[in-house]
């Protein structure tokens, strides 16, 4: 599927655009992704490097490369700390954290990976009550 979407960090200093074939959108439950997101899983899109461009703030982007990994890295805004898109160590794919998108990318997640590494406390969102806003206080 060919789409285009813009994204940014929390403070808005770093902004980007991704276009082209974003055919992979998945949730990763590995321990690295859990640590870098501070959540139960990462929600990542994958795109070709030629289909990605920084619109502003590329100089605000820091990078951490884990020495013991083949592909994994992490980029983040040096001002607000938001995770940002990163080029894989192979240089063959850009990993876009879906939570940084400001627009609908036109595709939906289609798989969960590294489920054997899921957090012991994880419950799927579909199994929990839903509230459109903050829930009422218990008294």
Buried (B, 14 or more C-beta within 10 A) or exposed (E): EEBEBBBBBBEBBBBBBBBBEBEBBBBBBBEBBBEBBEEBBBBBBBBBEEBBEBEEBEEBBEEEEEEEEEEBBBBBBBBBEBBBBBBBBEEEBBBBBBBBBEEEBEBEBEEEBBEEBBEEEEEEEEEEEEEEEEEEEEE
